[in-house]
Structures are given as C-alpha cells and as structure tokens.
C-alpha cells in the first residue's frame, strides 16, 4: 500500500520534471516561457489546441521533435498515474487504518504542488535545466523565420552587384537603402572578406555580394535596378516607404 503511494508520487514528480524540461527546451528555441509551459503541458496530457502557438510548434522542426517526445512520454505516464492512483485509493480504502495512507497521499501531492508553484525553486530548477540542455544538446537555436517575419512577404536574400548596377560604386550612405526599407545585413567582398556590420561609409563595388533583408518585391526591384533609371526608381521607393513606413506585406 505504501509502495503504491510512493510509486504514484514518484511518477507525478518525474512527469513534472519532464514537463519543465520540455518547456525549457522550447524556450531555448525562442518561445516565451508562458507559451512553452502551455504547449509542454498540453503535449504531455495529450490535449491538442488549434492556436497560432501550436502552428509555431508544428512548423519548427526542433520544437516538433520535442513535442513528439513529450507526447510519447505522456502516453505512458498519464495512464500510469491514473492506474496507480486507482490502485492506491482502492488499497487505502480497504485498509483498516485507511486514514494514514490517505493522509500520506494527500500530503505528498500537496508537497509536489507547492514545489511546482514555488517561484524560487522553479527559477533555480529552470537555471539548472537550461545549463544542462545547453551543455548536452544543441537546442539553443532561434526561430529566425518568426523573428524576421519571413512568412509575411519579407525575406533575406543575397544580391550580386554587377558592373553598371545603380548601386555600383555608391557608399551605403549614398545609396540610402535603409530609407527604402531595405537593410544591408552584410557585404561579401569579391576578395573573400566579409563585413557583417557594414557602416555608412562602406562602398559597394561590382562583384560584391550583399545580404539584404526587406520585402521580397522590393529586393527584386533593387536587383533589376540599372544605372539608367536608378535614381528615379530610388525616389519612387523612398516615397512609397515614407507613405507606408510600417512596410506591411501583401495580403
């Protein structure tokens, strides 16, 4: 009887640790703590929710693997907890001194609940789990698709500067691409040198490869912009960006 109760408490404790571990793993992929906690508990309990957060999990390969493992653990642990609880209660009620095992069960569950909700203990446990995950796994990655909003008409692309392009020979300050809503993330020089944080005075030359972030249609237009009507196209892009500084993508 005591063994059954202790087994139940151990299974519940392990499930709590696994849920917290999975939530921390999701946090390391870029999810917020609250979203990660909700998704981890949902997966362990086998409860599905059709939300944008769930879509973020399914569309992300690392998060999808974490949730799949959590669902597998949940399919084993949840029935185990239910079965063990039923056996414990049945055995306890059949006992002559039923109140003692029942008090032990209630006390153990309350202690686990207090432990799980204690912010100080939770913070220390999260720190330990995060350090372990960073040391033994490669989960410290971010969902750059969501961070950069690549799904809303935006994209990161490379553009090779050809001789005669409008941007050829201009400094970043002269090109003023940022005023068009185009960010230059890096410049790969023809000689192999790479500038990951190009400054305003950096000059663009033919043969350079620019790493750009902006609306896909803006990047296409810039890639096709020749020296002939480049200034006119630049002026149009400036006016469009000034009219729509939020840069909302097409519906």
C-alpha positions as CSV (number, residue, x, y, z in Angstrom):
1,X,0.0,0.0,0.0
2,X,2.7,2.5,1.0
3,X,4.7,1.3,-2.0
4,X,1.8,2.1,-4.4
5,X,1.5,5.6,-2.9
6,X,5.2,6.2,-3.2
7,X,5.2,4.9,-6.7
8,X,2.4,7.3,-7.6
9,X,4.3,10.3,-6.1
10,X,7.5,9.4,-7.9
11,X,5.7,9.1,-11.2
12,X,4.0,12.5,-10.7
13,X,7.3,14.1,-9.7
14,X,9.1,12.7,-12.8
15,X,6.2,13.9,-15.0
16,X,6.6,17.4,-13.5
17,X,10.3,17.5,-14.1
18,X,9.9,16.2,-17.7
19,X,7.3,18.9,-18.4
20,X,9.5,21.6,-17.0
21,X,12.5,20.2,-19.0
22,X,10.5,20.2,-22.2
23,X,9.2,23.7,-21.6
24,X,12.8,24.9,-21.1
25,X,13.8,23.2,-24.3
26,X,11.1,25.0,-26.1
27,X,12.2,28.3,-24.5
28,X,15.7,27.7,-25.9
29,X,14.2,27.6,-29.4
30,X,12.8,31.1,-29.0
31,X,9.4,30.6,-27.4
32,X,8.2,32.6,-24.4
33,X,8.1,30.9,-21.0
34,X,4.3,31.0,-20.8
35,X,3.8,29.7,-24.3
36,X,6.4,27.0,-23.8
37,X,4.8,25.9,-20.5
38,X,1.4,25.7,-22.0
39,X,2.5,23.7,-25.0
40,X,4.5,21.3,-22.9
41,X,1.6,20.6,-20.5
42,X,-0.8,20.2,-23.4
43,X,1.5,17.7,-25.2
44,X,2.1,15.7,-22.0
45,X,-1.6,15.5,-21.3
46,X,-2.4,14.6,-24.9
47,X,-4.6,17.7,-25.4
48,X,-4.5,19.4,-28.7
49,X,-5.2,23.1,-29.3
50,X,-5.6,24.7,-32.7
51,X,-3.8,28.0,-32.0
52,X,-1.1,30.1,-33.7
53,X,1.3,28.9,-31.0
54,X,0.6,25.3,-31.9
55,X,1.3,26.1,-35.6
56,X,4.6,27.7,-34.5
57,X,5.5,24.4,-32.8
58,X,4.5,22.2,-35.8
59,X,6.2,24.4,-38.4
60,X,9.5,24.4,-36.4
61,X,11.4,21.1,-36.8
62,X,13.2,21.2,-33.4
63,X,10.0,22.1,-31.5
64,X,8.1,19.4,-33.3
65,X,10.6,16.8,-32.2
66,X,10.4,18.0,-28.6
67,X,6.6,17.8,-28.6
68,X,6.6,14.4,-30.2
69,X,8.9,13.0,-27.5
70,X,6.7,14.7,-24.9
71,X,3.6,13.1,-26.3
72,X,5.2,9.7,-26.3
73,X,6.2,10.2,-22.6
74,X,2.7,11.4,-21.9
75,X,1.0,8.4,-23.5
76,X,2.9,6.3,-21.0
77,X,3.0,8.4,-17.9
78,X,-0.6,9.6,-17.8
79,X,-2.2,6.1,-17.9
80,X,0.4,5.1,-15.3
81,X,-0.6,7.9,-13.0
82,X,-4.3,7.1,-13.4
83,X,-3.9,3.4,-12.8
84,X,-1.5,3.9,-9.9
85,X,-3.9,6.4,-8.3
86,X,-6.8,4.0,-8.7
87,X,-4.9,1.1,-7.1
88,X,-3.6,3.3,-4.3
89,X,-7.1,4.6,-3.4
90,X,-8.6,1.1,-3.6
91,X,-5.9,-0.4,-1.5
92,X,-6.1,2.5,1.0
93,X,-9.9,2.3,1.4
94,X,-9.6,-1.5,2.0
95,X,-7.1,-1.0,4.8
96,X,-8.0,-1.0,8.5
97,X,-6.1,2.2,9.1
98,X,-7.1,3.8,5.8
99,X,-6.7,7.4,7.1
100,X,-2.9,7.1,7.4
101,X,-2.1,6.2,3.8
102,X,-4.7,8.7,2.6
103,X,-3.0,11.5,4.6
104,X,0.4,10.4,3.2
105,X,-1.0,10.6,-0.4
106,X,-2.6,14.0,0.1
107,X,0.4,15.4,1.8
108,X,2.7,14.1,-0.9
109,X,0.6,15.6,-3.7
110,X,0.3,18.9,-1.8
111,X,4.1,19.0,-1.4
112,X,4.6,18.4,-5.1
113,X,2.1,21.1,-5.9
114,X,3.8,23.6,-3.6
115,X,7.2,22.6,-5.0
116,X,6.0,23.1,-8.6
117,X,4.5,26.5,-7.9
118,X,7.3,27.9,-5.8
119,X,9.0,30.7,-7.8
120,X,12.3,30.5,-6.1
121,X,12.6,26.7,-6.5
122,X,11.3,27.0,-10.1
123,X,13.8,29.6,-11.0
124,X,16.7,27.5,-9.7
125,X,15.4,24.4,-11.4
126,X,15.0,26.2,-14.7
127,X,18.5,27.5,-14.5
128,X,19.9,24.0,-13.9
129,X,17.8,22.5,-16.7
130,X,18.8,25.3,-19.1
131,X,22.5,24.8,-18.3
132,X,22.2,21.1,-18.8
133,X,20.3,21.5,-22.1
134,X,22.9,24.0,-23.4
135,X,25.8,21.7,-22.4
136,X,24.4,18.4,-23.7
137,X,22.2,19.5,-26.6
138,X,22.2,22.0,-29.5
139,X,18.8,23.4,-28.7
140,X,20.0,27.0,-28.2
141,X,18.6,28.0,-31.6
142,X,16.1,30.6,-32.5
143,X,13.1,30.6,-34.8
144,X,14.5,33.1,-37.2
145,X,11.6,32.7,-39.6
146,X,9.3,34.1,-36.9
147,X,11.8,36.7,-35.6
148,X,12.3,38.2,-39.1
149,X,8.7,37.8,-40.2
150,X,9.8,35.9,-43.3
151,X,6.4,34.5,-43.8
152,X,4.7,37.9,-44.3
153,X,6.2,38.9,-47.6
154,X,9.7,39.5,-46.2
155,X,12.8,37.7,-46.9
156,X,16.6,37.6,-46.6
157,X,18.5,37.2,-49.8
158,X,21.9,37.6,-51.4
159,X,22.3,40.0,-54.3
160,X,25.4,40.1,-56.5
161,X,26.4,43.6,-57.6
162,X,27.1,43.6,-61.4
163,X,29.0,46.3,-63.2
164,X,26.7,49.1,-64.2
165,X,24.1,48.5,-61.5
166,X,22.7,51.6,-59.9
167,X,24.2,50.7,-56.6
168,X,27.7,50.0,-58.0
169,X,30.3,52.5,-56.6
170,X,28.0,54.0,-54.0
171,X,28.6,54.1,-50.3
172,X,25.7,52.8,-48.1
173,X,25.1,56.4,-47.1
174,X,24.8,57.5,-50.7
175,X,22.6,54.5,-51.6
176,X,20.3,55.2,-48.6
177,X,18.7,51.7,-48.9
178,X,17.5,51.9,-45.3
179,X,15.3,54.8,-46.2
180,X,13.6,52.5,-48.8
181,X,13.0,49.9,-46.1
182,X,16.0,47.7,-47.2
183,X,18.5,46.6,-44.6
184,X,22.1,45.6,-45.6
185,X,23.0,42.8,-43.2
186,X,26.4,42.1,-44.6
187,X,28.7,42.5,-47.6
188,X,30.8,39.7,-49.0
189,X,33.6,41.2,-50.9
190,X,35.0,39.7,-54.2
191,X,38.3,39.0,-52.4
192,X,36.6,36.9,-49.8
193,X,36.5,39.5,-47.0
194,X,33.1,39.7,-45.2
195,X,31.7,42.7,-43.3
196,X,28.9,41.6,-41.0
197,X,28.2,45.1,-39.7
198,X,28.8,47.4,-42.7
199,X,28.9,51.2,-41.9
200,X,27.6,54.2,-43.8
201,X,31.0,54.9,-45.4
202,X,31.4,51.3,-46.7
203,X,31.4,51.5,-50.5
204,X,29.7,48.9,-52.7
205,X,31.7,47.6,-55.7
206,X,30.9,45.3,-58.6
207,X,31.5,41.7,-57.6
208,X,30.3,42.3,-54.0
209,X,27.5,40.1,-52.7
210,X,25.0,41.9,-50.4
211,X,23.0,40.2,-47.8
212,X,19.7,42.1,-47.7
213,X,16.5,42.0,-45.7
214,X,13.3,43.6,-46.9
215,X,10.1,42.9,-48.7
216,X,10.6,40.3,-51.5
217,X,9.2,42.6,-54.1
218,X,11.5,45.5,-53.1
219,X,14.5,43.2,-53.2
220,X,13.6,42.0,-56.7
221,X,13.2,45.6,-57.9
222,X,16.6,46.6,-56.5
223,X,18.3,43.6,-58.1
224,X,16.9,44.7,-61.5
225,X,17.6,48.4,-61.0
226,X,20.1,49.6,-63.6
227,X,22.1,52.9,-63.7
228,X,19.8,54.4,-66.3
229,X,16.6,54.9,-64.3
230,X,18.1,54.0,-60.9
231,X,17.7,57.5,-59.4
232,X,14.1,57.7,-60.5
233,X,13.3,54.2,-59.0
234,X,15.1,55.1,-55.8
235,X,13.0,58.2,-55.5
236,X,9.8,56.2,-56.0
237,X,10.9,53.7,-53.4
238,X,11.6,56.5,-50.9
239,X,8.2,58.0,-51.5
240,X,6.5,54.6,-51.1
241,X,8.3,53.8,-47.9
242,X,7.6,57.2,-46.5
243,X,3.9,56.7,-47.2
244,X,4.0,53.2,-45.7
245,X,6.7,53.2,-43.0
246,X,5.3,50.0,-41.4
247,X,6.2,48.1,-44.6
248,X,3.2,45.8,-44.4
249,X,3.4,43.0,-46.9
250,X,0.9,42.0,-49.4
251,X,-2.2,40.2,-48.0
